[in-house]
Amino acid sequence: EAFDVRLKNLVTGACPKLPEPKYCVDKTAYDIRKENGKKSDNNKYQKQNGGTCKIKDDFLSSIGITNNECESKKNDRFKIGEKWDCVGDTTDAKNKLCVPPRRKYMCLKKLEDIIGDNISDSNTLLEKIQDVAKSEGNDIIKKILPKYPCSEDVICKYMKYSFADLGDIVRGRDLLRNDPDQVRIQRRLINAFTKIYSNLEPSKRMKYQNDITNLYELRSDWWDTNRKEIWKAMTCNAPYDAKIYITKEGGYISPLTWTKNHCGHNDDPPDYDYIPQPLRWISEWSEQFCLYQKHLLESMKNCENCKKNSGECKQSVHGSCVDCKKKCEKYKKFVENWKAQFEIQDKAYKEIYKNATNNGGNG
C-alpha cells in the first residue's frame, strides 16, 4: 500500500509544543503545572458575571488566535438560526440539497493558495492541509466561544463537521466541487497529488494507475493516513472544557460513551468523515433547528406576564403583551422558513435513499 504506514517526521509545526524539562525534579514540577493549567483553563477565558459567563477580552490572543484568514468570509456563518442555502448548485443537480452556512463560507484561504509546483511530497501537502485545518478550527473558536462561553461542546460539534467536509474536499467528493472557487481548489489539489503520484515507487504506483486523472483512490488513502494529524491541527487551540462525545460498541448492555476534553485533540478523530456528506448535512440541519427552536422558546418565557382573560390580553408587566406578540410572530416565521427547507430536503433525501436502495447501497 502506498500509504499503509504513517509518514515519518510528520509536520507538527501547526501545533508546536514547548520542550519538556530533562531532569526529574523539573519534570515533576512541569507535569503538575501543566495539569493544573488544564484544570484552570476555564478561569483563563471565562469569568462569572451575575451567574452568566463572559469571555475575557484577551483570551483569544492568549491562545494564539490572531489570524485573519477568514475575515473576508461571512462573519455570521455560525449565527443561530442563519438560513441555509437551498438554491445553490451542488453536484447533485436533480436534488437541491441545502448547504450549511458553515460549509458555504468555510475558511479555505490557505487551500486556495496551494500551488502544485510547490508540493513536492506528502509531508509538504500535509503541512498545507494542517494550516487549513488550524485556520478553520481557530475561526470556529473565535466566532463560537463568545456566543457559548459556558457551552464549549458546541465548538467540537462544528469542528467535527468542518473536519469531515475538509476530508471530502481533499478526497475530491465534496458536493460543492462545481462551485467556481471549489473548481480552482480541486484543480490545485489534483496537481499536488499528481506530483506525489509521480514520485511514488513504480510498484506502489500500480495501485492507482486506473485513475490518473482525478486520483480519487490515492487521495482517499492519503487522507486515511493523515487524518489524525489534521484533526490535531484543527483542535490545536480547543479549550480544555470543550468536550466531544465518542460512542463505541462494546458495552455489556448498550454502547459505551466517553467524553474527551480539548475536543479529543490527542485522540483519534470522530468518524464523521466516513459518513456521506448529504447525511451529515441533514443531521447538522436538524441540530441547528432544535438549537434555534430552544432559543426562541426560552425567549418567550416572559409571555407568562401576558395572559388572556375574558377574551382580552391582561399584562402583569407593562409592555409584556407587545413583546410577547413580536416573539410569537418571530417564532411563526421561523417555523414557516424551516418548514420550507425541510420540504426541499425531504424530497431530495427520499430520492437519494431510493437511488441508493436501487443500486444496492452504492448510490
C-alpha positions as CSV (number, residue, x, y, z in Angstrom):
1,E,0.0,0.0,0.0
2,A,1.3,3.4,-0.8
3,F,0.1,5.0,2.4
4,D,-0.2,1.9,4.7
5,V,2.3,3.2,7.2
6,R,2.1,6.7,8.8
7,L,4.6,9.1,7.3
8,K,7.7,9.7,9.4
9,N,8.6,13.1,10.6
10,L,5.1,14.4,10.3
11,V,4.8,18.1,10.4
12,T,3.9,19.3,13.9
13,G,4.5,23.0,13.4
14,A,0.8,23.6,13.1
15,C,0.5,22.9,16.8
16,P,4.0,23.3,18.3
17,K,4.8,22.1,21.8
18,L,7.2,23.6,24.3
19,P,10.2,21.4,25.1
20,E,9.8,19.4,28.3
21,P,12.4,19.6,31.1
22,K,15.0,16.8,31.2
23,Y,15.6,16.5,34.9
24,C,13.4,14.6,37.3
25,V,12.5,17.3,39.8
26,D,12.0,19.9,37.0
27,K,9.9,17.5,35.0
28,T,7.7,16.7,38.0
29,A,7.0,20.4,38.6
30,Y,6.4,20.8,34.9
31,D,3.8,18.0,34.8
32,I,2.0,19.4,37.9
33,R,1.9,22.9,36.4
34,K,0.7,21.5,33.1
35,E,-2.1,19.5,34.7
36,N,-3.2,22.5,36.9
37,G,-3.2,24.6,33.8
38,K,-5.6,22.3,32.2
39,K,-7.9,22.3,35.2
40,S,-7.9,26.1,35.5
41,D,-8.3,26.7,31.8
42,N,-11.9,27.7,32.5
43,N,-10.7,30.6,34.6
44,K,-8.5,31.9,31.9
45,Y,-11.2,32.5,29.4
46,Q,-14.4,32.7,31.4
47,K,-15.5,34.7,34.4
48,Q,-18.7,34.7,36.2
49,N,-20.8,37.8,35.9
50,G,-24.1,37.6,37.7
51,G,-24.4,33.9,37.0
52,T,-23.6,34.2,33.3
53,C,-20.3,33.5,31.5
54,K,-18.3,36.1,29.7
55,I,-15.2,35.5,27.7
56,K,-12.2,37.5,28.7
57,D,-11.1,40.1,26.2
58,D,-7.5,38.8,25.9
59,F,-8.3,35.0,25.8
60,L,-8.3,34.5,22.1
61,S,-5.0,36.3,21.7
62,S,-3.5,34.4,24.7
63,I,-4.0,31.1,22.9
64,G,-2.7,32.4,19.6
65,I,-5.9,33.1,17.7
66,T,-5.0,36.3,16.0
67,N,-5.2,35.1,12.4
68,N,-7.4,37.0,9.9
69,E,-7.5,34.3,7.2
70,C,-11.3,34.2,7.4
71,E,-12.1,37.8,7.8
72,S,-13.3,38.0,4.2
73,K,-15.8,35.2,4.8
74,K,-19.3,35.7,6.2
75,N,-18.9,36.6,9.8
76,D,-22.3,35.2,10.8
77,R,-21.9,31.7,9.3
78,F,-22.4,30.4,12.9
79,K,-25.3,32.7,13.7
80,I,-28.1,30.8,15.4
81,G,-31.0,30.5,13.0
82,E,-29.0,31.5,9.9
83,K,-30.9,30.4,6.9
84,W,-29.3,27.6,4.8
85,D,-28.7,27.9,1.1
86,C,-31.2,25.6,-0.6
87,V,-30.9,27.1,-4.1
88,G,-27.1,26.9,-4.7
89,D,-25.6,24.4,-7.0
90,T,-24.3,21.1,-5.8
91,T,-23.0,18.1,-7.8
92,D,-26.4,16.5,-7.4
93,A,-28.3,18.7,-9.9
94,K,-31.5,16.7,-9.7
95,N,-31.8,17.1,-5.9
96,K,-31.3,20.6,-4.4
97,L,-29.5,19.9,-1.1
98,C,-29.4,22.7,1.5
99,V,-25.8,23.8,2.2
100,P,-24.8,24.8,5.8
101,P,-23.6,28.4,6.1
102,R,-20.6,26.8,8.0
103,R,-19.6,24.9,4.9
104,K,-20.5,27.6,2.3
105,Y,-18.2,30.1,4.0
106,M,-15.6,27.7,5.3
107,C,-12.2,29.0,5.9
108,L,-10.2,27.7,2.9
109,K,-8.0,30.7,2.1
110,K,-4.8,28.7,2.6
111,L,-6.1,25.8,0.5
112,E,-6.8,28.3,-2.3
113,D,-3.2,29.4,-2.2
114,I,-1.8,25.8,-2.7
115,I,0.2,25.7,-5.9
116,G,1.0,22.2,-7.2
117,D,4.6,23.2,-8.2
118,N,5.3,23.9,-4.5
119,I,4.1,20.5,-3.3
120,S,7.0,18.0,-3.8
121,D,6.0,15.3,-1.3
122,S,3.3,14.1,1.1
123,N,4.8,15.9,4.1
124,T,4.6,19.3,2.3
125,L,1.0,18.8,1.4
126,L,0.2,17.6,5.0
127,E,1.7,20.9,6.3
128,K,-0.6,22.9,4.0
129,I,-3.7,20.9,4.9
130,Q,-2.8,21.2,8.6
131,D,-2.6,25.0,8.2
132,V,-6.1,25.0,6.6
133,A,-7.5,22.8,9.4
134,K,-6.0,25.0,12.1
135,S,-7.3,28.2,10.5
136,E,-10.8,26.7,10.3
137,G,-10.6,25.5,13.9
138,N,-9.4,28.9,15.1
139,D,-12.3,30.6,13.2
140,I,-14.8,28.3,14.8
141,I,-13.4,29.1,18.3
142,K,-13.2,32.8,17.5
143,K,-16.8,33.0,16.4
144,I,-18.4,30.4,18.7
145,L,-16.8,30.8,22.1
146,P,-18.1,34.3,22.7
147,K,-21.6,33.1,21.9
148,Y,-21.4,29.9,24.0
149,P,-18.8,30.6,26.8
150,C,-20.5,28.1,29.1
151,S,-21.3,25.5,26.4
152,E,-17.9,24.9,24.8
153,D,-19.0,21.5,23.5
154,V,-20.7,23.4,20.6
155,I,-17.1,24.1,19.3
156,C,-16.4,20.4,19.0
157,K,-19.7,19.8,17.1
158,Y,-18.8,22.4,14.5
159,M,-15.2,21.1,14.2
160,K,-16.3,17.5,13.5
161,Y,-18.5,18.8,10.6
162,S,-15.8,21.0,9.2
163,F,-13.2,18.3,9.6
164,A,-15.4,15.9,7.6
165,D,-16.1,18.4,4.9
166,L,-12.3,19.1,4.6
167,G,-11.9,15.4,4.2
168,D,-14.4,15.4,1.3
169,I,-12.6,18.3,-0.3
170,V,-9.2,16.6,-0.1
171,R,-10.6,13.3,-1.4
172,G,-12.5,15.1,-4.3
173,R,-16.0,14.1,-3.2
174,D,-17.3,17.4,-1.9
175,L,-20.8,18.3,-3.1
176,L,-19.8,21.9,-3.8
177,R,-16.9,21.0,-6.1
178,N,-18.6,22.5,-9.1
179,D,-18.6,25.9,-7.5
180,P,-16.1,28.2,-9.3
181,D,-13.9,28.7,-6.2
182,Q,-14.0,25.0,-5.4
183,V,-13.1,24.1,-9.0
184,R,-9.9,26.1,-8.6
185,I,-9.2,24.3,-5.3
186,Q,-9.8,20.9,-6.9
187,R,-7.6,21.7,-9.8
188,R,-4.7,22.6,-7.5
189,L,-5.2,19.6,-5.3
190,I,-5.1,17.3,-8.4
191,N,-1.9,19.0,-9.4
192,A,-0.4,18.4,-6.0
193,F,-1.5,14.7,-5.9
194,T,-0.2,14.2,-9.4
195,K,3.2,15.3,-8.2
196,I,3.0,13.0,-5.3
197,Y,1.9,10.1,-7.6
198,S,4.8,10.7,-9.9
199,N,7.2,10.4,-7.0
200,L,5.9,7.1,-5.8
201,E,7.8,3.9,-6.4
202,P,6.7,2.1,-9.6
203,S,5.3,-0.8,-7.6
204,K,3.1,1.5,-5.5
205,R,2.1,3.5,-8.5
206,M,0.4,0.4,-9.9
207,K,-2.5,0.6,-7.5
208,Y,-3.6,4.0,-8.8
209,Q,-2.9,3.7,-12.5
210,N,-6.6,3.2,-13.3
211,D,-7.4,6.7,-12.3
212,I,-4.5,9.1,-13.0
213,T,-6.9,12.0,-13.9
214,N,-8.5,12.7,-10.5
215,L,-6.5,10.2,-8.3
216,Y,-9.5,9.6,-6.1
217,E,-8.1,6.4,-4.6
218,L,-4.7,7.9,-3.9
219,R,-6.3,10.9,-2.3
220,S,-8.5,8.7,-0.1
221,D,-5.6,6.7,1.1
222,W,-3.6,9.9,1.8
223,W,-6.5,11.2,3.9
224,D,-6.9,7.9,5.8
225,T,-3.2,8.0,6.7
226,N,-3.0,11.7,7.8
227,R,-6.5,12.4,9.2
228,K,-5.3,12.1,12.9
229,E,-2.6,14.7,12.3
230,I,-5.1,17.0,10.5
231,W,-7.6,16.7,13.4
232,K,-4.8,17.6,15.9
233,A,-4.2,20.8,13.9
234,M,-7.9,21.7,13.8
235,T,-8.3,21.2,17.6
236,C,-5.0,22.7,18.5
237,N,-6.5,25.6,20.4
238,A,-9.7,24.0,21.6
239,P,-10.4,25.0,25.2
240,Y,-9.9,22.3,27.8
241,D,-13.7,22.3,28.7
242,A,-14.7,21.7,25.1
243,K,-15.8,18.1,25.2
244,I,-16.5,15.7,22.4
245,Y,-18.6,12.6,23.0
246,I,-17.3,9.3,21.5
247,T,-19.7,6.4,21.3
248,K,-18.4,2.9,20.6
249,E,-19.8,-0.6,20.6
250,G,-18.6,-2.9,23.4
251,G,-20.9,-2.2,26.4
252,Y,-22.5,-5.1,28.2
253,I,-26.0,-3.8,27.5
254,S,-25.6,-0.7,25.4
255,P,-22.8,1.2,23.5
256,L,-20.2,2.9,25.7
257,T,-19.7,6.7,25.6
258,W,-16.6,8.6,26.5
259,T,-16.0,12.3,26.9
260,K,-12.8,13.8,25.6
261,N,-11.5,17.2,26.6
262,H,-9.9,19.6,24.1
263,C,-12.3,18.1,21.5
264,G,-10.3,14.9,21.7
265,H,-7.1,16.7,20.5
266,N,-4.8,13.8,21.3
267,D,-7.2,11.0,20.3
268,D,-8.4,9.5,17.1
269,P,-10.7,11.9,15.3
270,P,-14.5,11.4,15.1
271,D,-15.6,9.1,12.2
272,Y,-17.9,11.7,10.6
273,D,-15.6,11.9,7.6
274,Y,-16.8,8.4,6.7
275,I,-20.5,9.4,6.8
276,P,-21.7,10.6,3.4
277,Q,-21.9,14.4,3.2
278,P,-25.6,14.6,2.5
279,L,-26.4,12.7,5.6
280,R,-24.1,14.8,7.7
281,W,-25.7,18.0,6.4
282,I,-29.2,16.9,7.3
283,S,-28.0,15.9,10.7
284,E,-26.4,19.3,11.2
285,W,-29.6,21.0,9.9
286,S,-31.7,19.2,12.5
287,E,-29.3,20.1,15.2
288,Q,-29.5,23.8,14.2
289,F,-33.3,23.6,14.1
290,C,-33.5,22.2,17.6
291,L,-30.9,24.7,18.9
292,Y,-32.8,27.7,17.4
293,Q,-36.2,26.5,18.5
294,K,-35.0,26.1,22.0
295,H,-33.6,29.6,21.9
296,L,-36.9,31.1,20.7
297,L,-39.0,29.1,23.2
298,E,-36.8,30.3,26.1
299,S,-37.2,33.9,24.9
300,M,-40.9,33.6,25.2
301,K,-40.9,32.6,28.9
302,N,-41.9,36.1,29.9
303,C,-45.2,35.6,28.0
304,E,-46.4,34.3,31.3
305,N,-46.8,38.0,32.2
306,C,-49.4,38.3,29.4
307,K,-52.5,36.1,29.8
308,K,-55.8,36.1,28.2
309,N,-58.7,36.9,30.4
310,S,-62.4,37.1,29.2
311,G,-61.2,37.5,25.6
312,E,-58.8,40.3,26.4
313,C,-55.0,40.2,27.0
314,K,-54.1,41.2,30.5
315,Q,-50.5,42.0,31.3
316,S,-48.9,41.9,34.7
317,V,-45.8,43.7,33.5
318,H,-46.0,46.8,31.3
319,G,-45.3,46.1,27.6
320,S,-45.2,42.3,28.1
321,C,-48.1,41.6,25.7
322,V,-46.5,43.7,22.9
323,D,-43.2,42.0,23.4
324,C,-44.8,38.5,23.5
325,K,-46.7,39.2,20.2
326,K,-43.4,40.1,18.5
327,K,-41.7,37.0,19.7
328,C,-44.6,34.8,18.7
329,E,-44.5,36.3,15.2
330,K,-40.8,35.7,15.1
331,Y,-41.3,32.0,16.1
332,K,-44.1,31.6,13.5
333,K,-41.8,33.0,10.7
334,F,-39.0,30.7,11.9
335,V,-41.3,27.6,11.6
336,E,-42.5,28.6,8.2
337,N,-39.0,29.2,6.8
338,W,-37.6,26.0,8.2
339,K,-40.6,24.0,7.2
340,A,-40.0,25.1,3.6
341,Q,-36.3,24.0,3.9
342,F,-37.5,20.7,5.4
343,E,-39.8,20.0,2.4
344,I,-37.0,20.7,0.0
345,Q,-34.7,18.3,1.8
346,D,-37.3,15.7,2.4
347,K,-37.8,15.4,-1.3
348,A,-34.1,15.3,-2.1
349,Y,-33.2,12.7,0.6
350,K,-36.1,10.4,-0.4
351,E,-34.7,10.4,-3.9
352,I,-31.1,9.8,-2.6
353,Y,-32.4,6.9,-0.5
354,K,-34.3,5.5,-3.4
355,N,-31.3,5.6,-5.7
356,A,-29.1,4.1,-3.0
357,T,-31.6,1.2,-2.5
358,N,-31.9,0.6,-6.2
359,N,-28.1,0.5,-6.5
360,G,-27.6,-1.9,-3.7
361,G,-26.3,0.7,-1.2
362,N,-23.8,2.1,-3.6
363,G,-25.8,5.1,-4.8
